[in-house]
Amino acid sequence: MTTQSKGYGGLDSTKDEEGGEWLHVPHGEDTTMGSPPRAPSSLLPAADAEDCSSNNNRSNNEEGNAMQTLELGSSEDEEDNDESASYEDEYGDLHLDESDDEEFELASLSSSQQQRASMRSTILPWRPKERFRCLLIVAITLAILCFAVLFANHEEAAMYGKPPPGAVGVGHAAYDTLHSSWLEEYEARLTLYRHRATGAEYLAFVPDVTRTGPASSGSSKGRNGHDGSGYDPKPDKVFGVAFRTKPESSTGVPHILEHSVLCGSKKYPSRDPFAHLLKGSLQTFLNAMTYPDRTVYPVASRNKADFRNLMDVYLDAVFHPRAVEDEGWWVLRQEGWRYDVVDAEDGNGEERALDNNGRAKFEYKGVVFSEMKGAYSDPEGLIDRITQSLLFPDNPYHFDSGGDPAIIPTLTREEFVEFHKKYYHPTNARLFVAGDESDVYHALSMADHYMTPMGYNPDSRKDSAIPYQQRTFHKPVSARKPFAVAASEDEDAESTEGFMLCVTWLLNTQPMTPMMELAWIVLDRLLLGKASSPLKKSLEDSGLGEEIIGNGVDDELLQSTFAIGMKGIKNREDVNALEDLIMDTFHKLDSDGFSEEEIASSMNTIEFRLREGGGGLRGMEVFLGALSKWNYDLSPKDALVYEDALKALKDELKRTGSNTFQQMIRDFLLTNNHRVVLELYPSTTLEGEQLKDQDLQISRAQSRMSEQEYQSVLDDGIKLKQLQETEESPEVIATNPALSISDIDTLAIEYPIQVEEN
């Protein structure tokens, strides 16, 4: 688990290349009917039966033609219904005349003739009107049967993920298709769905390997002139679900929930199905992440059966976790925080340390609590957290979604359960799948199965919205905070560690245009991208600090920031000098600008990175990248495409040159007072002070406990320890999904190895 500090046509279907409505081409059906039945020889008179037997050697064509004549009649009969018709009996010389009423005088016939006439009325065709009525009834019956079969196929598809004919790429009965388009940058189709019952949004990414793979007909180029260097005949299938989890305090409840939902669920009650998946799955990615404003559960595998297992586990985990039910009372205590009994210093674990009132002394324990204590002891992580809190005073980013160790113990179970109920609802969910068409349909069906019973909850999405922080600072905010260092016997640890300084700007208070977003990426490269970049070179050559810190441009959240600073600053005077140097460098760049060679080099580097991608799992990159827009109710496509923005920026630079970047430095950095100047200084006493404050917090809480509450803490601790040490039953372990040998593809993947010289 990690806490992030900045934390696509289908079967028989076609579609316009630029996106739009799908054109469904239905499957054909075999409507050929069998030959009409002839009378069995056992029902004929002896002579006729013998005659029938003697005709067995007739050719199939003659028999078929004779029977077709009996069934369809002549065209003259169909044109004039008032004329009488005379038919020759195939089995004798009997001639029947049809009067207007079609009545037969059977009484005047011999018994054998009556028998043949009766039989004749069965096998001879009716009048055209009667034939029409019969055929109409048959057609209606067949239509009803076809509808029943189609409905059954859809039911099967919904249950087992098997797409009915023509459904893949067309859509899904449970979803509306909001948009579908071809992404030339990724050679894939991107489709955005909305779940009709809940309003959940689902993004499907279907790469077309035939476009990026080696071309046929002897050509070494694929479509659009792409070579096969990035060809992957079996790309990873990726699934993910994300919830916008707006922090309302620094108790870390989004982070604790991220851990907790993976501690067993309604369908998979094992205490740690996550661990079982890590051991028995063919997964290529399995994790969960907490960002400052969203919690993300992504997973990937190349095996179809394994991928479907992983999807099912994750969906059941996020929507039906045991942690928020009574049976999961222990999860918050294990994953979040709890009081634990302190062992006596000279004991073997069985003796308890006692407080002044004769009660057992308590301490804080918990997975997330311990994790965040470690995070807050890292000075670079600490400077990011404090800066974010100061830079966003009126925004949810003011709180730490990961959790502040001093505030985590204030989280109650009621707040924990309510947070899941409020934000882990399908209406507030954004789901993603990358794979082939059958993977997409199965993922849509599986999610529909989980989400539909939960209904629509507009408040879940509305209440999770992240507002913009406006520029409210009349002057930059400066702050000094300590960070803990260990005392040293040989030398002054505080002077050895040095000071830290970071200056962070809030860049935008509304959505940036795609061109401006790309321009900031290029400017970040110009300033810090290589050793000769002016801002980087200025700081490193100054000797004021040991190493540059700060993320430069960070655009993962609703609002972008720019941060720069140094660590290992020897004295306080150099801290002030470093701030002046940073601002002086920006003033010089505003005046002098950048050379054409510097701009061209940075543009080429950024364009190359955009076209090559990050080198990881493509589906995972698309999912996490799309969330940088999608999480704020913007189009996920806008976070992925770049060709138009790249062309617009190139055109702008041809027109204005370096002035574009100079104006950005002036408007967003030099004249922007909404910035934080944060200094961290080392302290050898801070850790001790924090432990003392923590003990005092526990002591006060314990003194307010009634005897019943105190005993409940002791009993819960014993029960939790017993639970953790008890092996799960074979029945519970058997609920974890597992692969069989037949699920594993034994065919080797062939990769293109041809070499082409440019």
DRENTORKE-259581 format. One line per 10 residues: their letters; for each residue x, y, z of C-alpha. Coordinates in Angstrom, 1 decimal, padded with zeros to 4 digits. Layout:
N
a = X:Y:Z | ...
***
This chain:
758
mttqskgygg = 000.0:000.0:000.0 | 001.3:003.5:-000.7 | 000.3:007.0:000.1 | 000.9:009.4:-002.7 | 002.0:012.7:-001.3 | 001.0:014.5:-004.5 | -000.1:011.4:-004.2 | -011.2:000.3:-027.0 | -015.0:-002.0:-033.0 | -016.5:-005.0:-031.7
ldstkdeegg = -017.9:-008.3:-033.1 | -019.8:-007.7:-036.4 | -019.8:-003.9:-035.8 | -018.3:-000.9:-037.5 | -017.7:002.6:-036.4 | -016.7:005.9:-037.9 | -013.0:006.3:-037.6 | -013.2:009.6:-035.8 | -015.7:008.4:-033.2 | -019.4:008.7:-033.1
ewlhvphged = -022.2:006.3:-033.1 | -021.6:002.6:-033.5 | -023.1:000.9:-036.6 | -024.3:-002.5:-035.6 | -024.1:-005.3:-038.2 | -026.3:-008.1:-037.0 | -025.3:-011.7:-037.3 | -027.0:-013.6:-040.1 | -029.2:-016.6:-039.3 | -029.7:-019.8:-041.3
ttmgspprap = -033.4:-019.6:-042.3 | -033.4:-022.6:-044.5 | -036.3:-024.9:-043.5 | -036.2:-028.7:-043.9 | -038.1:-030.6:-046.5 | -041.8:-031.0:-045.8 | -042.6:-034.4:-044.2 | -043.9:-037.2:-046.4 | -046.3:-039.8:-045.1 | -044.7:-042.8:-043.5
ssllpaadae = -045.1:-046.0:-045.5 | -046.7:-047.7:-042.5 | -049.7:-045.4:-042.8 | -050.3:-046.2:-046.5 | -052.4:-049.0:-048.0 | -050.3:-052.0:-048.8 | -050.2:-051.3:-052.6 | -049.3:-047.7:-052.0 | -046.7:-048.6:-049.4 | -045.1:-051.0:-051.9
dcssnnnrsn = -045.2:-048.3:-054.5 | -043.6:-045.9:-052.0 | -040.9:-048.4:-051.3 | -040.2:-048.9:-055.0 | -039.7:-045.2:-055.4 | -036.8:-045.0:-053.0 | -034.3:-045.0:-055.8 | -035.6:-041.7:-057.2 | -033.0:-039.0:-057.1 | -033.0:-036.4:-054.4
neegnamqtl = -033.6:-033.6:-056.8 | -036.8:-035.3:-058.2 | -038.1:-035.9:-054.7 | -037.3:-032.5:-053.6 | -039.0:-031.0:-056.6 | -042.1:-033.1:-056.1 | -042.4:-032.1:-052.5 | -041.7:-028.4:-053.3 | -044.6:-028.6:-055.8 | -046.9:-030.0:-053.2
elgssedeed = -045.9:-027.3:-050.7 | -045.8:-024.2:-052.7 | -048.3:-024.9:-055.5 | -048.4:-023.1:-058.8 | -048.1:-019.4:-059.3 | -051.5:-019.3:-061.1 | -053.1:-020.6:-057.9 | -051.7:-017.7:-056.0 | -052.8:-015.2:-058.6 | -056.5:-016.4:-058.7
ndesasyede = -058.0:-017.8:-055.6 | -061.5:-018.3:-057.2 | -060.4:-021.0:-059.7 | -060.7:-024.6:-058.7 | -057.5:-026.5:-058.6 | -056.8:-030.1:-059.6 | -054.0:-032.0:-058.1 | -052.7:-035.5:-058.9 | -052.2:-037.7:-055.9 | -048.6:-038.9:-055.7
ygdlhldesd = -049.8:-042.2:-054.3 | -052.6:-042.9:-056.9 | -054.9:-041.6:-059.6 | -057.3:-039.7:-057.2 | -058.3:-036.3:-058.4 | -059.8:-033.7:-056.0 | -061.8:-030.7:-057.1 | -062.0:-027.8:-054.7 | -065.3:-025.9:-054.7 | -065.8:-022.5:-053.3
deefelasls = -066.4:-024.1:-049.9 | -063.6:-026.7:-050.3 | -066.1:-029.5:-049.3 | -065.4:-033.1:-050.3 | -068.0:-035.8:-050.9 | -066.2:-038.6:-049.1 | -069.3:-040.7:-048.7 | -069.3:-041.6:-052.5 | -065.7:-042.9:-052.3 | -064.5:-046.4:-051.4
ssqqqrasmr = -062.9:-047.0:-048.1 | -059.4:-047.0:-049.5 | -060.1:-043.8:-051.4 | -061.5:-042.2:-048.3 | -058.3:-043.2:-046.5 | -056.2:-041.6:-049.2 | -058.4:-038.5:-049.3 | -058.1:-038.1:-045.6 | -054.4:-038.5:-045.8 | -054.4:-036.1:-048.8
stilpwrpke = -056.0:-033.4:-046.8 | -053.0:-033.6:-044.5 | -050.1:-033.4:-046.9 | -051.6:-031.2:-049.7 | -051.2:-027.4:-049.4 | -054.0:-025.2:-048.3 | -055.5:-022.3:-050.1 | -053.2:-019.3:-050.3 | -055.1:-017.4:-047.6 | -054.8:-020.3:-045.2
rfrcllivai = -051.1:-020.8:-046.1 | -050.5:-017.1:-045.3 | -052.2:-017.4:-041.9 | -050.2:-020.5:-041.1 | -046.9:-018.9:-042.2 | -047.7:-015.8:-040.2 | -048.3:-017.9:-037.0 | -045.0:-019.7:-037.7 | -043.2:-016.4:-038.1 | -044.5:-015.0:-034.9
tlailcfavl = -043.6:-018.1:-033.0 | -040.0:-018.0:-034.4 | -039.7:-014.4:-033.5 | -040.7:-015.1:-029.9 | -038.2:-018.0:-029.7 | -035.5:-015.8:-031.1 | -036.2:-013.1:-028.5 | -036.1:-015.7:-025.8 | -032.8:-017.0:-026.9 | -031.4:-013.4:-027.2
fanheeaamy = -032.6:-012.6:-023.7 | -031.0:-015.8:-022.4 | -027.7:-014.9:-024.0 | -027.8:-011.5:-022.3 | -028.6:-013.1:-019.0 | -025.6:-015.4:-019.5 | -023.4:-012.5:-020.5 | -024.3:-010.6:-017.4 | -023.6:-013.6:-015.2 | -020.5:-015.0:-016.8
gkpppgavgv = -019.1:-012.1:-018.9 | -019.8:-013.8:-022.2 | -020.8:-011.1:-024.7 | -023.8:-011.8:-026.8 | -023.3:-011.6:-030.6 | -022.8:-008.0:-031.8 | -022.7:-006.6:-028.2 | -019.0:-006.0:-027.9 | -018.0:-002.5:-028.9 | -021.6:-001.5:-029.4
ghaaydtlhs = -022.3:-000.9:-025.7 | -023.9:-002.6:-022.8 | -027.6:-002.7:-021.8 | -026.7:-001.3:-018.3 | -024.7:001.6:-019.6 | -025.0:004.7:-021.7 | -022.1:005.5:-024.0 | -021.1:009.1:-023.4 | -018.2:009.2:-025.8 | -016.1:006.9:-028.0
swleeyearl = -013.1:008.0:-030.0 | -009.9:006.7:-031.6 | -006.7:008.0:-029.9 | -004.1:008.2:-032.5 | -001.4:008.9:-029.8 | -002.0:005.5:-028.3 | -003.5:003.6:-031.3 | -006.4:002.6:-029.2 | -010.1:003.2:-028.8 | -011.2:005.1:-025.7
tlyrhratga = -014.9:004.8:-024.6 | -016.5:006.5:-021.7 | -019.7:004.9:-020.2 | -022.2:005.9:-017.5 | -023.9:003.3:-015.5 | -027.7:003.9:-015.8 | -028.6:002.7:-012.3 | -026.0:004.5:-010.3 | -024.3:007.2:-012.5 | -020.9:005.6:-012.1
eylafvpdvt = -018.5:006.3:-014.9 | -016.5:003.6:-016.7 | -013.6:004.2:-019.0 | -012.6:001.5:-021.5 | -009.2:001.5:-023.3 | -008.9:-001.0:-026.1 | -005.5:-001.0:-027.9 | -005.4:-002.2:-031.5 | -002.4:-004.5:-031.6 | -002.9:-004.9:-035.4
rtgpassgss = -002.0:-001.3:-035.9 | 001.2:-001.4:-033.9 | 002.3:-004.9:-034.7 | 004.4:-005.9:-037.7 | 002.7:-005.3:-040.9 | 001.9:-008.0:-043.4 | 002.5:-008.2:-047.2 | 006.2:-008.1:-046.7 | 006.2:-004.5:-045.3 | 008.2:-003.8:-042.1
kgrnghdgsg = 005.9:-000.9:-041.3 | 002.6:-001.0:-039.6 | -000.3:001.4:-040.3 | 000.6:005.1:-040.2 | 004.2:004.2:-040.8 | 004.8:002.9:-037.2 | 007.3:000.3:-036.8 | 006.9:-002.8:-034.6 | 009.3:-001.7:-031.9 | 006.5:-001.2:-029.3
ydpkpdkvfg = 004.5:-004.3:-030.5 | 003.1:-006.4:-027.7 | 000.9:-009.2:-029.0 | -000.5:-009.8:-025.5 | -000.6:-006.6:-023.5 | -001.4:-006.5:-019.8 | -005.1:-006.3:-019.0 | -005.7:-003.5:-016.5 | -008.6:-002.9:-014.1 | -009.1:-000.1:-011.6
vafrtkpess = -011.6:001.6:-009.5 | -011.1:005.0:-008.0 | -013.2:007.0:-005.5 | -012.9:010.7:-004.9 | -012.1:010.8:-001.2 | -012.1:014.4:000.1 | -010.3:014.6:003.4 | -012.2:016.4:006.1 | -009.5:016.1:008.8 | -006.0:014.7:009.2
tgvphilehs = -007.2:011.5:010.9 | -006.1:009.6:007.8 | -009.4:007.8:007.3 | -008.9:007.7:003.4 | -005.6:005.9:003.9 | -006.9:003.6:006.7 | -009.9:002.6:004.5 | -007.5:001.8:001.6 | -005.8:-000.8:003.8 | -009.0:-002.0:005.5
vlcgskkyps = -011.2:-002.8:002.5 | -008.5:-005.4:001.5 | -008.9:-007.3:004.8 | -011.8:-009.5:003.6 | -015.2:-008.9:002.1 | -018.6:-010.5:001.8 | -017.7:-012.9:-001.0 | -014.0:-013.4:000.0 | -014.1:-013.4:003.9 | -010.4:-014.3:004.3
rdpfahllkg = -008.6:-011.9:006.6 | -006.0:-011.2:003.9 | -007.1:-012.1:000.4 | -004.5:-009.6:-000.8 | -001.7:-011.8:000.4 | -003.3:-014.9:-001.2 | -003.5:-013.1:-004.5 | 000.2:-012.1:-004.3 | 001.2:-015.7:-003.8 | -001.3:-017.5:-006.1
slqtflnamt = -001.9:-015.0:-008.9 | -000.2:-014.3:-012.2 | -000.7:-010.6:-011.5 | 001.7:-008.1:-013.0 | 000.4:-005.2:-010.8 | -001.5:-005.4:-007.5 | -001.7:-002.4:-005.2 | -003.8:000.4:-003.8 | -002.8:004.1:-003.4 | -004.1:007.0:-001.4
ypdrtvypva = -003.8:010.5:-003.0 | -004.7:013.8:-001.3 | -008.1:013.7:-003.0 | -008.7:010.1:-004.3 | -008.1:006.5:-003.4 | -007.2:004.2:-006.3 | -007.3:000.4:-006.5 | -005.5:-000.8:-009.7 | -004.7:-004.4:-010.7 | -003.2:-006.0:-013.9
srnkadfrnl = -002.6:-009.5:-015.3 | -002.0:-011.0:-018.7 | -004.0:-014.1:-017.9 | -007.8:-013.8:-018.7 | -009.0:-016.1:-015.9 | -006.6:-014.5:-013.4 | -007.7:-011.0:-014.5 | -011.3:-011.8:-013.9 | -010.6:-013.2:-010.5 | -008.7:-010.0:-009.5
mdvyldavfh = -011.5:-007.8:-010.7 | -014.1:-009.7:-008.7 | -011.9:-009.6:-005.5 | -011.4:-005.8:-005.8 | -015.0:-005.0:-006.6 | -016.3:-007.1:-003.7 | -013.6:-005.5:-001.5 | -014.4:-001.9:-002.1 | -018.2:-002.2:-002.1 | -018.7:-005.0:000.5
pravedegww = -015.8:-004.9:002.9 | -016.0:-006.7:006.2 | -014.3:-003.8:007.9 | -017.5:-001.7:008.1 | -019.6:-004.6:009.3 | -019.9:-005.7:012.9 | -017.9:-008.9:012.1 | -015.0:-006.7:011.0 | -014.7:-004.9:014.4 | -011.0:-005.8:014.5
vlrqegwryd = -010.0:-004.2:011.1 | -009.8:-000.6:012.2 | -007.8:-001.6:015.3 | -005.4:-003.6:013.2 | -005.0:-001.3:010.2 | -005.7:002.1:011.7 | -004.9:002.6:015.4 | -005.6:001.0:018.8 | -004.5:001.1:022.4 | -002.1:-001.7:023.1
vvdaedgnge = -000.8:-002.8:026.5 | 002.8:-001.9:027.2 | 004.9:-004.8:028.4 | 007.0:-004.5:031.5 | 010.6:-003.6:030.8 | 012.0:-006.7:032.5 | 009.1:-009.0:031.6 | 008.8:-011.7:028.9 | 005.7:-010.2:027.3 | 003.3:-011.6:030.0
eraldnngra = 004.0:-008.8:032.5 | 002.3:-005.5:032.1 | 003.7:-002.1:032.8 | 001.4:-000.2:035.2 | 000.6:003.5:035.4 | 000.2:005.5:038.6 | -003.4:004.3:039.1 | -002.4:000.7:038.9 | -003.8:000.2:035.5 | -001.9:-001.3:032.6
kfeykgvvfs = -000.1:001.4:030.6 | -001.2:001.8:027.0 | 000.6:002.7:023.8 | -000.6:003.4:020.2 | -000.3:000.6:017.6 | -001.7:000.1:014.1 | -000.4:-000.4:010.6 | -001.2:003.1:009.2 | -000.2:004.8:012.5 | 003.2:003.2:012.3
emkgaysdpe = 003.5:003.9:008.6 | 002.8:007.6:009.0 | 005.1:008.0:012.0 | 007.9:006.8:009.6 | 006.6:009.2:006.9 | 006.7:012.2:009.3 | 010.2:011.4:010.3 | 011.4:011.9:006.7 | 012.3:015.6:006.4 | 011.6:015.8:002.6
glidritqsl = 008.2:014.2:003.0 | 007.5:016.4:006.0 | 008.4:019.6:004.0 | 005.9:018.6:001.3 | 003.1:017.9:003.8 | 003.6:021.2:005.7 | 003.9:023.2:002.5 | 000.6:021.7:001.2 | -001.2:022.5:004.4 | 000.0:026.1:004.3
lfpdnpyhfd = -000.5:026.7:000.6 | -004.2:025.5:000.7 | -005.7:027.1:003.8 | -009.3:027.0:002.5 | -009.2:023.8:000.6 | -009.3:020.0:001.5 | -005.6:019.8:000.6 | -005.1:021.6:003.9 | -005.6:018.2:005.5 | -003.3:015.1:005.3
sggdpaiipt = -005.3:012.3:003.7 | -002.5:009.9:004.8 | -003.0:010.9:008.4 | -001.0:012.9:011.0 | 000.2:010.5:013.7 | -000.8:013.1:016.3 | -004.4:013.1:015.0 | -004.9:009.6:013.8 | -005.9:008.3:017.3 | -008.9:010.7:017.3
ltreefvefh = -010.6:008.7:014.5 | -013.7:006.9:015.8 | -015.3:003.8:014.3 | -018.5:005.7:013.5 | -016.5:008.2:011.4 | -014.7:005.3:009.7 | -017.9:003.6:008.7 | -019.6:006.8:007.7 | -016.7:007.8:005.4 | -017.0:004.5:003.5
kkyyhptnar = -020.8:004.8:003.3 | -020.4:008.4:002.0 | -017.7:008.1:-000.6 | -017.4:004.4:-001.5 | -020.6:004.5:-003.5 | -020.9:003.7:-007.2 | -022.2:007.2:-008.0 | -018.8:008.5:-006.7 | -016.8:005.8:-008.5 | -014.7:006.0:-011.6
lfvagdesdv = -013.9:002.6:-013.1 | -011.4:001.6:-015.8 | -010.6:-001.4:-017.9 | -007.9:-001.9:-020.5 | -007.9:-005.1:-022.7 | -009.7:-006.6:-025.6 | -013.5:-006.3:-026.4 | -014.4:-009.4:-024.3 | -012.5:-008.0:-021.3 | -014.4:-004.7:-021.6
yhalsmadhy = -017.8:-006.4:-021.8 | -017.0:-008.7:-018.9 | -015.8:-005.8:-016.8 | -018.9:-003.8:-017.5 | -021.2:-006.8:-016.6 | -019.3:-007.6:-013.4 | -019.4:-004.0:-012.2 | -023.1:-003.8:-013.1 | -023.7:-006.8:-010.9 | -022.1:-005.1:-007.9
mtpmgynpds = -023.3:-001.6:-008.4 | -027.0:-001.9:-009.5 | -028.3:-003.0:-006.0 | -026.7:000.1:-004.4 | -028.8:002.6:-006.4 | -028.1:006.2:-007.2 | -026.7:008.6:-004.6 | -026.1:012.1:-006.0 | -024.9:013.5:-002.7 | -021.9:011.1:-002.7
rkdsaipyqq = -020.5:012.7:-005.9 | -021.6:016.3:-005.0 | -020.1:016.2:-001.5 | -016.8:014.9:-002.7 | -016.2:017.8:-005.1 | -012.9:019.6:-004.6 | -013.1:023.4:-004.7 | -010.4:025.7:-006.1 | -008.1:027.5:-003.7 | -008.0:031.1:-004.6
rtfhkpvsar = -004.9:033.3:-004.4 | -005.6:035.0:-001.1 | -002.1:035.8:000.1 | -001.2:039.5:000.1 | 002.4:038.5:000.7 | 004.2:035.2:000.7 | 003.8:033.0:003.8 | 007.0:032.2:005.6 | 007.3:029.5:008.2 | 010.0:027.7:010.3
kpfavaased = 009.5:024.1:011.5 | 011.8:021.6:013.1 | 012.6:018.1:011.9 | 014.0:015.3:014.1 | 017.6:014.2:013.9 | 019.5:011.8:016.2 | 021.9:013.3:018.7 | 025.6:012.6:017.9 | 028.4:012.3:020.5 | 031.2:013.3:018.2
edaestegfm = 029.8:016.4:016.6 | 026.8:018.7:016.5 | 024.1:016.8:014.7 | 022.1:019.9:014.0 | 025.0:021.5:012.0 | 025.8:018.2:010.3 | 022.2:017.7:009.0 | 021.9:021.4:007.9 | 018.8:023.4:007.2 | 016.3:023.0:004.4
lcvtwllntq = 014.4:025.6:002.4 | 011.6:025.2:-000.2 | 009.6:027.8:-002.1 | 006.3:026.7:-003.5 | 003.9:028.6:-005.7 | 000.2:028.0:-006.4 | 000.0:028.3:-010.2 | -003.7:028.2:-011.3 | -007.1:029.0:-009.8 | -009.0:027.6:-012.8
pmtpmmelaw = -008.4:024.8:-015.4 | -005.5:025.5:-017.6 | -005.7:025.1:-021.4 | -004.0:022.0:-022.8 | -001.4:024.2:-024.4 | -000.6:026.0:-021.2 | -000.3:022.7:-019.3 | 002.2:021.5:-021.9 | 004.0:024.8:-021.8 | 004.6:024.3:-018.1
ivldrlllgk = 006.1:020.9:-018.7 | 008.5:022.4:-021.2 | 009.3:025.3:-018.9 | 010.0:022.9:-016.1 | 012.5:021.1:-018.4 | 014.1:024.4:-019.4 | 014.6:025.4:-015.7 | 015.6:022.1:-014.1 | 015.8:019.4:-016.8 | 019.6:019.1:-017.2
assplkksle = 022.8:020.2:-015.6 | 023.1:023.3:-017.8 | 019.5:024.4:-017.1 | 019.8:028.0:-015.6 | 017.9:027.5:-012.4 | 019.5:024.2:-011.6 | 023.0:025.4:-012.5 | 022.5:028.6:-010.5 | 021.6:026.7:-007.3 | 024.2:024.0:-007.6
dsglgeeiig = 027.0:026.5:-008.4 | 026.1:028.7:-005.4 | 027.4:026.3:-002.8 | 024.6:027.3:-000.5 | 023.3:023.7:-000.1 | 024.1:020.2:-000.9 | 021.2:019.0:-003.0 | 018.2:020.5:-004.9 | 014.8:019.5:-003.5 | 011.3:020.3:-004.7
ngvddellqs = 009.3:018.7:-007.4 | 009.3:021.5:-009.9 | 005.9:021.3:-011.6 | 003.3:019.0:-010.0 | 000.1:018.7:-012.0 | -001.5:015.6:-010.6 | -004.1:017.4:-008.5 | -006.8:019.9:-009.3 | -004.3:022.8:-009.0 | -000.7:022.8:-010.2
tfaigmkgik = 002.2:023.9:-008.1 | 005.9:024.7:-008.6 | 008.4:024.0:-005.9 | 012.2:024.5:-005.7 | 014.7:024.5:-002.8 | 017.7:022.9:-001.3 | 018.7:020.8:001.6 | 022.0:020.6:003.5 | 022.2:024.3:004.0 | 025.0:025.0:006.5
nredvnaled = 023.7:028.0:008.4 | 020.7:030.3:008.8 | 022.2:033.2:006.8 | 022.5:030.9:003.8 | 018.8:030.1:004.0 | 017.9:033.7:003.4 | 020.5:034.0:000.6 | 019.1:031.0:-001.1 | 015.6:032.5:-001.3 | 017.1:035.7:-002.8
limdtfhkld = 019.1:033.6:-005.3 | 015.9:031.8:-006.5 | 014.1:035.1:-007.0 | 017.1:036.8:-008.7 | 017.4:033.9:-011.1 | 013.8:034.2:-012.1 | 014.2:038.0:-012.6 | 017.2:037.3:-014.9 | 015.3:034.8:-016.9 | 012.4:037.2:-017.2
sdgfseeeia = 014.8:039.7:-018.7 | 017.1:037.5:-020.8 | 014.8:034.6:-021.7 | 016.0:031.3:-023.3 | 017.9:030.7:-026.5 | 016.3:029.1:-029.5 | 018.6:026.1:-029.1 | 017.5:025.6:-025.4 | 013.8:025.8:-026.4 | 014.2:023.4:-029.4
ssmntiefrl = 016.1:020.9:-027.2 | 013.5:020.9:-024.5 | 010.6:020.7:-027.0 | 012.3:017.7:-028.7 | 012.8:015.9:-025.3 | 009.2:016.5:-024.2 | 007.8:015.4:-027.5 | 009.9:012.2:-027.5 | 008.7:011.4:-024.0 | 005.1:012.0:-024.9
regggglrgm = 005.3:009.6:-027.9 | 007.3:006.9:-026.1 | 005.3:006.8:-022.9 | 006.6:006.1:-019.4 | 007.8:002.6:-020.2 | 005.5:000.9:-017.7 | 002.2:-000.8:-018.1 | 000.4:001.2:-020.8 | -003.1:000.6:-019.4 | -001.9:001.6:-015.9
evflgalskw = -000.4:004.8:-017.2 | -003.6:005.6:-019.1 | -005.7:005.0:-015.9 | -003.7:007.0:-013.5 | -003.1:009.8:-016.1 | -006.7:010.1:-016.9 | -007.6:010.6:-013.3 | -005.7:013.9:-013.2 | -008.7:015.3:-015.2 | -011.4:012.7:-014.7
nydlspkdal = -011.3:013.0:-010.9 | -012.5:016.6:-011.2 | -015.4:015.9:-013.6 | -013.4:016.9:-016.6 | -012.9:014.8:-019.7 | -010.4:011.9:-019.1 | -009.5:012.1:-022.8 | -008.0:015.6:-022.3 | -005.4:014.2:-020.0 | -004.3:011.7:-022.6
vyedalkalk = -004.2:013.4:-026.0 | -001.4:015.9:-026.8 | -001.1:016.3:-030.6 | -003.3:019.5:-030.7 | -001.7:021.0:-027.7 | 001.8:020.2:-029.1 | 000.9:021.8:-032.5 | -000.5:024.9:-030.8 | 002.6:025.3:-028.6 | 004.9:025.0:-031.6
delkrtgsnt = 002.9:027.6:-033.5 | 002.9:029.9:-030.5 | 006.7:029.5:-030.1 | 007.2:030.3:-033.8 | 005.3:033.5:-033.3 | 006.6:034.7:-029.9 | 009.7:032.6:-029.2 | 011.1:032.8:-025.7 | 008.5:035.5:-024.7 | 006.0:032.8:-024.0
fqqmirdfll = 008.1:031.4:-021.2 | 009.2:034.8:-020.0 | 005.6:035.9:-019.6 | 004.8:032.7:-017.6 | 007.7:033.3:-015.2 | 006.5:036.9:-014.7 | 002.8:036.1:-014.2 | 003.0:032.9:-012.3 | 006.2:033.2:-010.2 | 007.5:036.7:-009.8
tnnhrvvlel = 004.3:038.6:-009.3 | 002.4:035.7:-007.6 | 002.3:036.3:-003.8 | 000.4:033.1:-003.1 | 003.5:031.1:-002.3 | 005.0:029.5:000.8 | 008.6:029.9:001.9 | 009.2:027.0:004.3 | 012.4:026.5:006.3 | 013.1:023.3:008.2
ypsttlegeq = 015.8:023.2:010.9 | 017.2:020.1:012.6 | 016.3:019.3:016.2 | 017.8:016.6:018.4 | 015.1:017.0:021.0 | 012.0:016.9:018.7 | 011.5:013.2:018.8 | 011.6:013.1:022.6 | 009.1:015.9:022.8 | 006.8:014.1:020.4
lkdqdlqisr = 006.9:010.9:022.4 | 006.2:012.9:025.6 | 003.2:014.6:024.0 | 002.0:011.2:022.8 | 002.3:009.6:026.3 | 000.4:012.6:027.8 | -002.3:012.2:025.2 | -002.7:008.5:026.0 | -002.6:009.1:029.8 | -005.4:011.7:029.6
aqsrmseqey = -007.5:009.5:027.4 | -007.0:006.5:029.8 | -007.8:008.6:032.9 | -011.2:009.5:031.4 | -012.0:005.8:030.8 | -014.6:004.1:033.0 | -013.7:000.7:034.4 | -015.9:-000.9:031.7 | -014.2:001.0:028.9 | -010.8:000.2:030.3
qsvlddgikl = -011.6:-003.5:030.5 | -013.1:-003.4:027.0 | -009.7:-002.2:025.7 | -008.0:-005.1:027.4 | -010.5:-007.7:026.1 | -010.4:-006.3:022.6 | -006.6:-006.5:022.6 | -006.7:-010.2:023.7 | -009.3:-011.1:021.1 | -007.4:-009.3:018.3
kqlqeteesp = -004.2:-011.2:019.2 | -006.0:-014.5:019.3 | -007.7:-013.7:016.0 | -004.3:-012.9:014.4 | -002.7:-016.1:015.7 | -005.6:-018.4:014.7 | -005.3:-020.1:011.3 | -008.3:-019.7:009.0 | -010.4:-022.7:008.3 | -010.0:-024.5:005.0
eviatnpals = -013.5:-023.4:004.0 | -012.5:-019.8:004.3 | -009.2:-020.2:002.5 | -011.1:-022.1:-000.3 | -013.1:-018.9:-001.0 | -010.0:-017.2:-002.4 | -009.9:-017.5:-006.2 | -007.3:-019.9:-007.6 | -006.2:-020.8:-011.1 | -006.2:-024.2:-012.6
isdidtlaie = -003.7:-025.7:-015.1 | -006.3:-025.3:-017.9 | -006.4:-021.5:-017.1 | -002.8:-021.1:-018.0 | -001.9:-020.4:-021.7 | 001.0:-022.7:-022.6 | 001.6:-021.1:-026.0 | 004.7:-019.0:-026.2 | 004.4:-015.4:-027.1 | 006.3:-014.5:-030.3
ypiqveen = 007.8:-011.1:-030.6 | 009.0:-009.5:-033.8 | 012.8:-009.6:-034.1 | 013.3:-008.1:-037.6 | 015.7:-005.2:-037.7 | 015.1:-002.2:-039.9 | 017.7:000.5:-040.7 | 016.4:004.1:-040.9
***
